[in-house]
Amino acid sequence: MNIVDYIPVGKENAITGERLRLLTGLTDRKIRNEIAIARRETCIINNQDGRGYYQPSNKDEVKRYIYQEEHRAKSILYSLNGAKKYYKKLEGQTELGGIYE
């Protein structure tokens, strides 16, 4: 089975994860994994608006999707800054009975 065969072209034809689950018999996790793998070779868009997945019908849809995903990736990287700073703070400390000194 190729998950791409279940993903329609055009935003107006988007298919929800629930509908994909019913059509394919796969779990939500497996569907997301199959989509992640398929995205290595083709463009599958999910605009995070709850309407579902679709293949683009024009270059503007692709452009918007690229912008959305780049913005999301940058946001994730920025959110790690606090954890990195905290880790560096703890890195030099020794653990004594569960309490850092």
Phi and psi in degrees as GROMACS dihedral restraints (atoms count N, CA, C in turn):
[ dihedral_restraints ]
;  ai    aj    ak    al  type     phi  dphi    fc
    3     4     5     6     1  -115.8    20    10
    4     5     6     7     1   116.4    20    10
    6     7     8     9     1   -58.5    20    10
    7     8     9    10     1   -29.1    20    10
    9    10    11    12     1   -59.9    20    10
   10    11    12    13     1   -31.3    20    10
   12    13    14    15     1   -63.3    20    10
   13    14    15    16     1   -19.6    20    10
   15    16    17    18     1   -98.2    20    10
   16    17    18    19     1    -7.0    20    10
   18    19    20    21     1   -97.2    20    10
   19    20    21    22     1   113.6    20    10
   21    22    23    24     1   -74.7    20    10
   22    23    24    25     1   165.3    20    10
   24    25    26    27     1   -93.9    20    10
   25    26    27    28     1   134.5    20    10
   27    28    29    30     1    98.4    20    10
   28    29    30    31     1   134.5    20    10
   30    31    32    33     1   -57.6    20    10
   31    32    33    34     1   -36.9    20    10
   33    34    35    36     1   -67.2    20    10
   34    35    36    37     1   -14.2    20    10
   36    37    38    39     1  -107.9    20    10
   37    38    39    40     1    11.5    20    10
   39    40    41    42     1   -50.5    20    10
   40    41    42    43     1   146.4    20    10
   42    43    44    45     1  -117.7    20    10
   43    44    45    46     1   133.5    20    10
   45    46    47    48     1   -76.9    20    10
   46    47    48    49     1   160.6    20    10
   48    49    50    51     1   -60.0    20    10
   49    50    51    52     1   -38.8    20    10
   51    52    53    54     1   -61.1    20    10
   52    53    54    55     1   -44.5    20    10
   54    55    56    57     1   -65.7    20    10
   55    56    57    58     1   -40.1    20    10
   57    58    59    60     1   -61.2    20    10
   58    59    60    61     1   -40.4    20    10
   60    61    62    63     1   -60.8    20    10
   61    62    63    64     1   -44.5    20    10
   63    64    65    66     1   -66.4    20    10
   64    65    66    67     1   -40.2    20    10
   66    67    68    69     1   -72.6    20    10
   67    68    69    70     1   -37.6    20    10
   69    70    71    72     1   -96.6    20    10
   70    71    72    73     1   -24.6    20    10
   72    73    74    75     1    78.5    20    10
   73    74    75    76     1     6.6    20    10
   75    76    77    78     1   -86.8    20    10
   76    77    78    79     1   157.5    20    10
   78    79    80    81     1   -75.0    20    10
   79    80    81    82     1   162.7    20    10
   81    82    83    84     1   -56.9    20    10
   82    83    84    85     1   -44.1    20    10
   84    85    86    87     1   -61.0    20    10
   85    86    87    88     1   -43.7    20    10
   87    88    89    90     1   -66.2    20    10
   88    89    90    91     1   -39.3    20    10
   90    91    92    93     1   -61.8    20    10
   91    92    93    94     1   -47.0    20    10
   93    94    95    96     1   -61.3    20    10
   94    95    96    97     1   -38.7    20    10
   96    97    98    99     1   -66.1    20    10
   97    98    99   100     1   -44.1    20    10
   99   100   101   102     1   -62.8    20    10
  100   101   102   103     1   -39.0    20    10
  102   103   104   105     1   -66.5    20    10
  103   104   105   106     1   -41.8    20    10
  105   106   107   108     1   -59.7    20    10
  106   107   108   109     1   -41.3    20    10
  108   109   110   111     1   -67.4    20    10
  109   110   111   112     1   -45.3    20    10
  111   112   113   114     1   -62.1    20    10
  112   113   114   115     1   -32.6    20    10
  114   115   116   117     1   -66.2    20    10
  115   116   117   118     1   -13.1    20    10
  117   118   119   120     1   -70.0    20    10
  118   119   120   121     1   -22.6    20    10
  120   121   122   123     1  -117.2    20    10
  121   122   123   124     1   -22.6    20    10
  123   124   125   126     1  -142.2    20    10
  124   125   126   127     1   165.6    20    10
  126   127   128   129     1   -95.3    20    10
  127   128   129   130     1   117.5    20    10
  129   130   131   132     1  -121.5    20    10
  130   131   132   133     1   122.8    20    10
  132   133   134   135     1  -103.8    20    10
  133   134   135   136     1   140.6    20    10
  135   136   137   138     1  -137.7    20    10
  136   137   138   139     1   108.6    20    10
  138   139   140   141     1   -80.0    20    10
  139   140   141   142     1     9.2    20    10
  141   142   143   144     1    62.8    20    10
  142   143   144   145     1    20.9    20    10
  144   145   146   147     1  -103.7    20    10
  145   146   147   148     1     6.7    20    10
  147   148   149   150     1    85.1    20    10
  148   149   150   151     1    -3.1    20    10
  150   151   152   153     1   -82.8    20    10
  151   152   153   154     1   -19.8    20    10
  153   154   155   156     1   114.7    20    10
  154   155   156   157     1  -162.2    20    10
  156   157   158   159     1  -101.7    20    10
  157   158   159   160     1   148.1    20    10
  159   160   161   162     1  -160.0    20    10
  160   161   162   163     1   160.3    20    10
  162   163   164   165     1   -93.5    20    10
  163   164   165   166     1   141.9    20    10
  165   166   167   168     1   -66.0    20    10
  166   167   168   169     1   148.3    20    10
  168   169   170   171     1  -106.9    20    10
  169   170   171   172     1    -5.9    20    10
  171   172   173   174     1  -157.2    20    10
  172   173   174   175     1   167.3    20    10
  174   175   176   177     1   -69.5    20    10
  175   176   177   178     1   -26.1    20    10
  177   178   179   180     1   -65.3    20    10
  178   179   180   181     1   -37.2    20    10
  180   181   182   183     1   -64.1    20    10
  181   182   183   184     1   -39.9    20    10
  183   184   185   186     1   -65.5    20    10
  184   185   186   187     1   -44.1    20    10
  186   187   188   189     1   -60.3    20    10
  187   188   189   190     1   -46.3    20    10
  189   190   191   192     1   -62.1    20    10
  190   191   192   193     1   -40.0    20    10
  192   193   194   195     1   -65.6    20    10
  193   194   195   196     1   -44.1    20    10
  195   196   197   198     1   -59.4    20    10
  196   197   198   199     1   -46.0    20    10
  198   199   200   201     1   -60.2    20    10
  199   200   201   202     1   -46.5    20    10
  201   202   203   204     1   -57.9    20    10
  202   203   204   205     1   -47.6    20    10
  204   205   206   207     1   -72.3    20    10
  205   206   207   208     1   -36.1    20    10
  207   208   209   210     1   -65.0    20    10
  208   209   210   211     1   -42.0    20    10
  210   211   212   213     1   -62.5    20    10
  211   212   213   214     1   -43.6    20    10
  213   214   215   216     1   -63.3    20    10
  214   215   216   217     1   -42.9    20    10
  216   217   218   219     1   -63.1    20    10
  217   218   219   220     1   -42.7    20    10
  219   220   221   222     1   -62.9    20    10
  220   221   222   223     1   -41.2    20    10
  222   223   224   225     1   -61.5    20    10
  223   224   225   226     1   -41.5    20    10
  225   226   227   228     1   -63.7    20    10
  226   227   228   229     1   -44.7    20    10
  228   229   230   231     1   -63.4    20    10
  229   230   231   232     1   -41.9    20    10
  231   232   233   234     1   -63.2    20    10
  232   233   234   235     1   -36.2    20    10
  234   235   236   237     1   -69.5    20    10
  235   236   237   238     1   -16.6    20    10
  237   238   239   240     1   -78.8    20    10
  238   239   240   241     1   -14.1    20    10
  240   241   242   243     1   -56.7    20    10
  241   242   243   244     1   -44.1    20    10
  243   244   245   246     1   -62.7    20    10
  244   245   246   247     1   -42.0    20    10
  246   247   248   249     1   -65.5    20    10
  247   248   249   250     1   -39.4    20    10
  249   250   251   252     1   -65.1    20    10
  250   251   252   253     1   -41.8    20    10
  252   253   254   255     1   -63.7    20    10
  253   254   255   256     1   -43.0    20    10
  255   256   257   258     1   -64.7    20    10
  256   257   258   259     1   -41.8    20    10
  258   259   260   261     1   -61.4    20    10
  259   260   261   262     1   -44.7    20    10
  261   262   263   264     1   -60.6    20    10
  262   263   264   265     1   -38.0    20    10
  264   265   266   267     1   -62.9    20    10
  265   266   267   268     1   -40.6    20    10
  267   268   269   270     1   -80.8    20    10
  268   269   270   271     1   -22.6    20    10
  270   271   272   273     1   -54.9    20    10
  271   272   273   274     1   -39.9    20    10
  273   274   275   276     1   -87.5    20    10
  274   275   276   277     1    -4.4    20    10
  276   277   278   279     1   -88.1    20    10
  277   278   279   280     1   152.9    20    10
  279   280   281   282     1  -106.9    20    10
  280   281   282   283     1   149.5    20    10
  282   283   284   285     1   -95.2    20    10
  283   284   285   286     1   126.0    20    10
  285   286   287   288     1  -128.1    20    10
  286   287   288   289     1   107.9    20    10
  288   289   290   291     1    59.5    20    10
  289   290   291   292     1    33.6    20    10
  291   292   293   294     1    83.8    20    10
  292   293   294   295     1    -1.3    20    10
  294   295   296   297     1  -114.8    20    10
  295   296   297   298     1   129.4    20    10
  297   298   299   300     1   -85.8    20    10
  298   299   300   301     1   134.7    20    10
